[in-house]
Amino acid sequence: MSKEKYNQLVNEGYCIFENILSDALLDQLRSVTDQLCENMTEEHKSYFRSQGSAFRTYEDPVFAELISWQLSLDALKSMGFKDSTFTSGYILSKPPHSPPLFWHYDWFGWEDPSTYDPRPQQVFFMYYLTDTTPHNGCLRVIPGSHYKHNPLHDLIMEPHAGEISAAKDLNRPEFSTRPDEIDVPVKASDLLIGDSRLLHASYANNSDERRTVITLWFQPDFCDLPERIKAQLASKTHPIPEDWSPEVQEMVRRLNPKYDGNAEPYGRVLYQRKSG
Ligand SMILES: O=C(O)CCC(=O)C(=O)O
């Protein structure tokens, strides 16, 4: 078992598995995402100026291969997780010389008491398609902020609100430098796993090259989640494109969470400081 990685994920909120993707898959992903970004509308560009783009990962069947990539699923298993499911994914591609990504978390079940356990309910898999550094927009995180209150929680507005996505005011706290932040540079073939509650952001891309990341959302132990969270996650699962071949659809469908209970899904509940 990867005890060290598990401990880092639980205590700091993230960990890295090196050398996970093949060169062939990386090349295919670069070519599909570059093409997608070339055809981006002006409206999409300006709405998602801070992210760069926000396409779903159902734009091409190559993403089924990425979602079901065995070495990555094995990485979760190696940390002791036994029942991993997949709900959704996005392509965030920063063009050359573009602004930073705002500080945010990606968890919306804060009403549930289990939300304050250090163990993750949901994790991101981030695959950067280029090596990253502070110069071209690597990730920044605040270790431990996935379950401990941080002063930044009191300063940020609703994550992904239009105003911050469009990066209209870079003086907002969502774009600030934090005293407890750290850089998380990676290599293009690495798998970066992080807790969806973790406060994270990325640097501006000051390079002359596009910097693309594909973010996939997994629930490492879906079977152990509280009923209302199961219902919430199952209901937000992105539908698989019907024009994909049945075999390719199945590669993803077998990973989607199944929930047939009667619990009411939580709505979109923002961060609230733990009471008591
Ligand atoms: O663009 C990045 O580096 C990070 C992407 C991100 O924060 C996300 O997908 O939630």
The ligand as an SDF file (V2000), in Angstrom:
LIG
                    3D

 10  9  0  0  0  0  0  0  0  0999 V2000
   -5.7700   25.1880  -14.0000 O   0  0  0  0  0  0  0  0  0  0  0  0
   -5.2640   24.6470  -13.0480 C   0  0  0  0  0  0  0  0  0  0  0  0
   -4.0340   24.5880  -12.8920 O   0  0  0  0  0  0  0  0  0  0  0  0
   -6.1000   24.0270  -11.9500 C   0  0  0  0  0  0  0  0  0  0  0  0
   -7.4640   23.5950  -12.3860 C   0  0  0  0  0  0  0  0  0  0  0  0
   -8.4430   23.5410  -11.2580 C   0  0  0  0  0  0  0  0  0  0  0  0
   -8.2780   24.1330  -10.2360 O   0  0  0  0  0  0  0  0  0  0  0  0
   -9.6450   22.7380  -11.3480 C   0  0  0  0  0  0  0  0  0  0  0  0
   -9.8700   22.0800  -12.3690 O   0  0  0  0  0  0  0  0  0  0  0  0
  -10.4060   22.7360  -10.3580 O   0  0  0  0  0  0  0  0  0  0  0  0
  1  2  2  0
  2  3  1  0
  2  4  1  0
  4  5  1  0
  5  6  1  0
  6  7  2  0
  6  8  1  0
  8  9  2  0
  8 10  1  0
M  END
$$$$
